[in-house]
Amino acid sequence: MSNEESAISRRRALKQVGLVTATGALGVSATTTATAATEIDPTVSDISGTDVTVTWNDVGAERYYLYWRNSNSGNSASLWRQGTQETISLSEGATYYIWVGADLGSSFEWSQSTSVFVPRAEDGGDSGDTVDPSDFAAAVEEGIHEGVNERRQANGYDTLSYSDDIATVARDHSQYQADRGGLSHVQADGDKVDDRLAQDGISCLKWGENVLANSAADLSASEAANKCVDLWMKSPGHRENILDAEFTVEGVGVVTTGQGRLYATQVLGTNCG
């Protein structure tokens, strides 16, 4: 098999496996239990203009296959690399989804996706001028919670209770993403949602996380909340989290930036204490 044929085969595998529950059109969703983990875990470690540095864990692969896709245009690119870091050039003003595959000789394993928004130069980036949660953000959080429960009731599921403690974890992660100008379930230090919950003394039998970023510059709080819930419900992975019958509680964290961009994180849990 040629390198091009091999690349096409891996793209097909990516579409069949990596996109089913890991990503949505305008955000990222993840559901995890206490026994599940993604070992490769790609993260965006640096953004300089349109140059984005991606790092991932060494899982003992002979080589790694880096694949990224522009969610705006659908264009994609890929390359083979040895080592655990690569800098790629992306287009400004677009969100990209990035996967890393590990060639283990007898098998090939894909990571879950990570995502990054590359700001336009004239925007000055999304990483600055973030503000603390305001009355607007708090109203959006409340609206998202109400909207999620409306969707659950309409589909025959019990409503979720609300945890201010879990909301604090969600809000901190939204601030983290706003500071970096991109979406990810894994922070630079490797912490996932269960790690962030544990750091605040929260333990859940099962947990899930939905994140997104969009413009809210000209929206009311209720409009922004409805937009968030609608976008999640239109994405299979996010919808699956929202309508998971096993989840009993959630917390929502919203952060807005000086450029009118909104970052929302929804953390769901089962048997949390």
NULO-920157 format. One record per residue: residue in one letter; x, y negated, z of N, C-alpha, C, O, CB in turn. Coordinates in steps of 0.1 Angstrom, whole numbers, plus 5000, padded with zeros to 4 digits. Each point is the difference from the previous one (the first is absolute). Glycine has a CB too. Example, Ala and Ser with C-alpha at 12.3 -4.5 7.8 and 13.67 -1.06 7.14 Angstrom:
A513250575078499149885000500949885000501050005007497150125005 S501549774981500949895000499249895008500549895001500750174977 
//
This chain:
M500850125000499249885000500949885000500949995008497250135004 S501649784979500849884999499649915012499150025008501049994967 N500849885027499749915011498749934998499349985010503249994993 E497249994985498749944997498850095003499049955006502249904977 E498950275013499050105003499850025015498950015005501550104973 S500749895028500050025015499349885007499350025009502850124990 A498349744996499449885005498550004998499249965009502949914987 I497450174992498650004997499350105010498949985005501549964971 S500250185026499550105009499849945014499050035006502050154980 R500049755018499949945014499049895001499349995010503150074993 R497449864986499049905000498650075002499149955007502349904979 R498450265006498750075001499850055014498950005006501350074970 A500949995030499950055014499649895009499350015010502450174985 L498949705003499749885008498649964999499349975011503049954986 K497150084991498649964999499150115006499049965006501649924973 Q499850245021499250115006500150005015499050045007501350094972 V500849845026500250015015500149875007499349985010501950234985 G499749705000500349885008498949905000499949925010502450124985 L496849964995499049894999498750045006499149925000502150004980 V498650205024498750055004499549935013498949955000501650274989 T500349785021499649935013500949905005499749935009499250284996 A502349774988501049915006499849864997500349915008501350274991 T497849794989499949864996498649974994499350094996503249915000 G497349875004498849954993500449884991501249974999497350105020 A500649884974500349904990500649875006500849944994497450154992 L501349875026500449875005500550015014500149915008498349984978 G502050235018500550025014500650145002500250074990498149775018 V501950205004500650135003499250065011499649935009502750004983 S497550205007499350075011500850125004500750064992497149865000 A502150125021500750115004499250075012499449935008502849974985 T497750235006499450075011501050115005500650074992497149894999 T502550045022501050095005499550075013499349955008502549904983 T498650285011499850075012501350015007501149974995496950154996 A502049935022501250015008501050104994501249995004497449955016 T501050144971501050104995500549964986500750084994498250105019 A500649714981500449974986501049885000500049915009497750174983 A503249934998501049894999500550004986500150104993500649925031 T499849864971500649994988501549975002500449905006497550014983 E503050195007501449995004500749904991501049945005498950295002 I499849754980500849924992499849855003500949925001498950254981 D498949795021499749875005500749884993500849945006498750175015 P500249864967500649884993499549875007498849995004501450144975 T500649775023499749875005500749904992501050024994498650075029 V499849794976500649884994500849935011499449955009498750034974 S503250025015500949955010500449854998500549945009500350294995 D499049724983500449874997499349954987499950084991502349965021 I497449834988499549944988500849884997500049915009497750194995 S502949894985500849884996499549964986500550054990501550015024 G497149844985499549964987499150124995499150045007502949804988 T498450214993499350114995500850135002499550114995499449744988 D502250155024500850125003499550055013500049935011502049984976 V497650225013499550075012500850125003500350084991497449845004 T502850085017500850125005499150105007499349975009502849884993 V498050274993499250115006501050105006501050044995497249934988 T501550075030500850105007499050125003498849985002502849845007 W499050294993499350125004500850095008501349995000497349994980 N500850125027500750095009500750114991499550044990498949925029 D502850084986500750114994499450135004500150045012502049824987 V497350224992499450125004500850124994499550114998498349785003 G503550084995500950104995499850044986500350114996499849985027 A499349824969499750034986501349984992500949935003496749995000 E502450164985501149994991500049864993501149944998498850314998 R498949695002499949874994498549965003499250085003502649964979 Y498049835016498749945003499449934987500849954992499850025033 Y498150034974499349954989499149885004499050025007501050214981 L500449655009499349885004499049964989500449984988501649945026 Y496850064990498949974990499249895006499650005011500350244981 W499949654999499249895005499049964989500350014988501649915027 R496950024989499049964991499449875004499749975012499850274984 N500349674994499449875001498550025001499450044990502549854998 S497550085023498650025002499149914992498950024997501650075025 N500149794974499349904991499950054986498950004994501949825021 S500450224979500050044986499950154998499750044989501749755007 G499050295014500050144998501450054994500250124999497449884998 N503349915000501350044995500850065011499949975012500049844971 S500950295013500850075010501450024995500349994988497750135020 A502949925001501450034996500650105010499350025011501049754979 S500850285007500650105009501450024998500549964989497350165012 L502949945008501450044998500550105010499350025011501149754981 W500650315005500650095009501149945007500849914995498750284990 R500749845028501149945008500450115011499350075005499849694991 Q502250235006500650075012500149895011500149884997501250304989 G498749865026500049915011498649965004499050064995503249854997 T497749995017498749975006499649865000499349945008501150255007 Q500149734975499749864998500249964985500950054994499849905030 E498449974972500149944986499349875000498949985006501150254984 T500549685002499449874998499449994986500750034990500949865026 I497250084983499350004987499449864997499749935010499750314992 S500549724985499549874997498550024996499750084991502649845001 L496950005014498550004998499549874994500849905000499050275019 S499049834977499449874995499449925011499450065009500150054969 E500649765022499449925010498549994999499550024989502649855012 G497350115010498549985001499350134998498850004996501549784995 A500350345013499450134998500250085012501049995007499350004968 T498850115027500250105010500450134994499550044990498749855024 Y502850174992500650124995499850125010500149975012501649904974 Y498050255009500050125008501350084997500350014988497149995013 I503250055009501350064998500050145007499650015011501649764988 W499350334993500150135006501550054998500749954991496950105004 V502850045013501350074999499850155000499350055009501949755002 G499450274979499950145000501450065003501049944997497250054986 A501850125024501250075004500250134992499150095001500849805022 D501250124970500350124992500850095010501249985003498949904975 L499250225027500550105010500650124994500250105007498249815009 G501750094971500550124993498950104996499650014989502649965023 S497350104998499050104998498649935000499050074997502550115013 S498449704995498749935001500249854998501149955000498050235015 F499849754983500049854998498949945009498950044998502149984978 E499449895033499049955009499949854998501049934998499650255019 W498149774983499749864999499849935014499550075009499549974968 S501449845024499749925012498549954998499550004989503049945015 Q497050015007498849914999500549874994501249974999497650145020 S500349814976500449874994500249895010499550015012499250054968 T502149855017500149875007499749894989500150034988501650065030 S498049794987499649904990500749875004500449985011497450134984 V502349804995500749875002499349904991499850034988502450085019 F497649774998499549894992501249914997500749965010497050055000 V502649964978501149914996499449874997499349984990502050215000 P498949715018499449874999500649924988501150034995498549965029 R499649924970500649914990500949905006499849965012498150074975 A503149935006501049915005499449875005500449945010501350164975 E497349855007499449875004499150015012499749895006500450054971 D499650185027499150025012500949995013499449975011499050174976 G502949885011500850005012499950125008500650015011499249754990 G499550344994499950135007498950005010499549905004502950134993 D497250095007499050025010500650025014499350025010499250084973 S502849905018500750035012500149895011500350025011501050154976 G498349715008500149895010498749945003499050034994503249924997 D497849955018498849935004498850085005498949974998501949874985 T499550285022498950085006499649935013500749945007500250284982 V497849805014499449945012499550115009499750114996499749684991 D500550175026499450105009498550024997499449924993502350005025 P497850194987498650034997499149885004500049965012500450294991 S498849704988499249885003498550045001499750125000501949734988 D497650055014498550035001499650074987499250095000500449725016 F501050144973499650064987500450154999499250084996501149704993 A501050255015500450145000499250095009499750114997502649804998 A497450035017499250085010498650034994499550115002501849785017 A498150014974498750024994500150104989499150084998500349695007 V501750234987500250104990500150145006499450104995501749734990 E499650195026500250125006498650065005499750114998502649825010 E496949984998498750045004499150044989499350105000500949755019 G499950074970499250034988500450144993499250074995500649695002 I501550275003500550134995499450115008499550104995502649794997 H498050105022499550105008498550024998499550124999502249835018 E497549954982498650014997499750064987499150094998500549715016 G501250164976499850054986500350154999499450074993501149704999 V500650275015500450145000498950095006499650104995502849835007 N497050025010499050085006498750004992499250105000501749845022 E498849954970498950004991500250114989499050074997500649695008 R501650254990500350104990499850145006499550094993502149754995 R498950185024499950135006498650045003499650114997502649865014 Q497049944994498650035002499350034987499150095000500949765020 A500350084970499350024987500350144994499350054992500849705004 N501150305008500450134995499850115010500550124998501249774988 G497550095025499750105010501050035010499950115006498849984976 Y502249825021501050025010499849915012499449904999502350174983 D498849985030499949925012500949874998501050004993498650215021 T500049694993500749875000501350025009500150095008497849784988 L503150055001501250005008499949905011499549894998501850174981 S499349975033500149915010501349914997500750034990498250135027 Y501349734991501049914997501049995011499650005012498949874973 S502850145012501049995011500949884997500649984990499450275013 D500049665007500849884999501550035001500849944993497449935018 D502150244996501450045001500550054986501149974996498650095028 I499550024969500350054987500149884990500850004991498150235014 A500249684997500049884991501349925002500449954990497150045012 T503050015010501349935002501150074992500849934993498549995029 V500750214978501050074992499849974985500949984992499250215025 A498649814978499749974986500449864997500649984989497550185012 R501749755007500349864998501549984999500549924991497450005020 D502850144997501549995000500550064987501049944994499150085031 H499350084970500550064987499649914988500849994991499050245019 S499149704991499649914990501049885000500449954989497250115013 Q502849895009501049905001501350044994500749934993498249985028 Y501550224982501250054995500050004985501049964993499350195027 Q498649894974499950014985500049864994500649974990498150245012 A500649695005500049874995501449945000500449934991497250045018 D503150065002501449955001500950054989500949934995498850065029 R500050134971500850064990499549984986500650034990500150145026 G498049794983499449984987499650124992500050004988501349795012 G498550325007499650134993499350095010500049985012502049994973 L497450145009499350105007500850125003500750054991497249864999 S501950155021500750135003499450055013499649935009502550004980 H497950215012499650065012501150035010499950025011498350084976 V503049895007501350025008500849885001500349944990499750305002 Q500349725020500849885002501550034998500450114999497949805017 A502549984983501450024997500750095009501050074996499049714994 D499650235023500750085010499550144999500350095009500049715006 G498850234976499450144999498750025007499550114999502849974998 D497349835011498850025008498750004991499849924991501349965028 K498150234983498750014993498949975010500349955012500650234973 V497949835011498949955008500050075014499749945010499050014969 D501650195021499950075013501149955009499849995012499350214977 D502149765005501149945009499649875005500249975012501550154974 R497649805006499649865005498950025011500049925009500649984968 L498550195021499050035010500750045013499649955011498750114972 A502650035016500750065012500749895008500150005012500150224976 Q500449685004500849905007499149915008500449935009501250074972 D497150005016499049925008499250095009499049965006500849884976 G500850285020499450105010498750064996499250055008501849815009 I498850154969498850064995500350134993500950014992498149765005 S500350345007500250134994498750044994498950005006502950065010 C498249994971498850044993500350144994501150034996498249744998 L499650325007500250134994500149994985500850084994497850025025 K500849814975500049984986500049854997499349925007499650304988 W501849734995499949864997500149974985500450094993500749875029 G498449934974500149964986500249854999499849925010498750274984 E502049774995500349854998499649964986500550064990501349955027 N497549884981499849934987500649875001499949935010498050204986 V502849824993500649875000499649944986499850074990502149995026 L498149814984499849934987500549865001500249945011497950214983 A502149784995500349864999499249944988500050064989502349975022 N497149864991499349934989499949855003500349965011498450254983 S500849724997499849855002498749975007499050064996502449904983 A498749965031498849965007499949845001499349955008500850275005 A500649724978500149855001498749934999499849905007502550124983 D496850035002498749934998498850085005498949974996502149934984 L499350195029498950085005499649975015500949955007499950234978 S498049845018499649995014500450135007500550094994497549765000 A501950155019500450125008499250124996500550114998500249745021 S498050134980499150114996500350054986500050124997498349795018 E502050004976500450044986501350075000500150104993498649704998 A502350165016501250065001499950145006500650104995500649685007 A498050245008499850135006499350094991500450124998499449785024 N499250064971499350084990500950044989499950124995498049775011 K503050024990500950034989500950115004500350094992499649685000 C500650235020500950105005499450145000500550094995500649735019 V497750184992499350135001499650054987500150124997499049815025 D500549984969499650054986501250054993499950114993498349725006 L502950115002501250054993500450145006500450094992500449675004 W499250255017500350135006499050114995500450114997500649775023 M497850094980499050104996500150044985499550104997499049805021 K502050014974500250044986501350084997500250054989498649745006 S502050235016501250084998499850135007499750005012501749794987 P498850324995499750145006500750025013499450055010500350034967 G501649895024500750025012499549925012499850055011502250004976 H497749825011499549915010498650045004499750015012501749814979 R497850214999498650055003500050125008499250015009500149894969 E501650205019500050125008500349975015499450075008501450054971 N500149795023500349965014498849945007499650045011502849924983 I496949954999498949935006498850095003499349995010501449814977 L499150305004498950105001500450135006499450104999499649794982 D502250115026500450125007499250025013500049925009502350064981 A496950135010499150035012500850025013499449985010499050124974 E502949945015500750025012500549885007500350005012500450214978 F499449685003500449875007498849955008498950004996502749954985 T498850005031499049945009500349865004499149945006500650295003 V501449724989500449875004500949934990500750074992499150005032 E500249804976500949924991500449875006499449955010499550164971 G502149835014500449875003500449934987500650074991500249995032 V498949824975500349924988500949885003499749935009498150154980 G503349905003500849895002500249924987500350064989500950065029 V498549754982500149914988500949895003500049945010497750124983 V503249914997500949895000499949924987499950074990501750055026 T498449754984500049924988501349924999500649975010496950024991 T502949984987501249924998499749864995498849974997502450254997 G499849705006499849864995499749994986499549904995502150045021 Q498650174976499650004986498650054997499650034989502850005006 G496850005016498750044999499950154998498950054996500549734995 R501650305011500050144999499650075013500449955010501350034971 L497550125018499550075012500550145000500050074990497949795010 Y502650185012500550145002499150065010499849955011502649994983 A497150185003499150075009500550145003500450074991497649795001 T501950185020500450145004498850065008499649945010502950004990 Q497150184997498950075007500750135005500550084992497649824994 V501950115027500550135007498850075006499349955008503049944996 L497650244992498950085005500550115008501250054998497449904982 G500650105030500650115008498950095005498849975000502949885007 T498850274998499150105006500650045014501250025001498150074976 N499849915033500450035013501349925005501050065004498150174992 C500749645003501149915004500049975014498949985006501149924971 G501150095030500049965014501449955004500149965011498150214993 
//
